[in-house]
Amino acid sequence: MSEVITNDVNEKSGRSWVALLLLSIFFGYLGFDRFYAGKIWTGILKAGLFVVGVLTTVIFIGFVILPIAGVWTLFDLIMIICGKFKDVDGKYVKG
């Protein structure tokens, strides 16, 4: 017999939408929102991008890197507000 697996594409995550939103607003540039959602590696990458951008502003490379980090943070914030941000399990974190 074959087993039928159903995946609800709109399945809601157990993580708090409000907590994710607040983390994204205040600490999103450091990747805290992604850490909370369980996306550890992209959280490290997002935080690293910001830190490298800040450290390299002295030699003007940071002025290229920081806008990239800012756009990524803004994109995540918009996705969270719209309820389209997924956690590590592929479930939507919705309010």
Secondary structure, DSSP 8 states (H G I E B T S, - for coil): --------TT-B-SS-HHHHHHHHHHHGGGTHHHHHTT-HHHHHHHHHHHHHHHHTGGGTSHHHHHHHHHHHHHHHHHHHHHT--B-TTS-B---
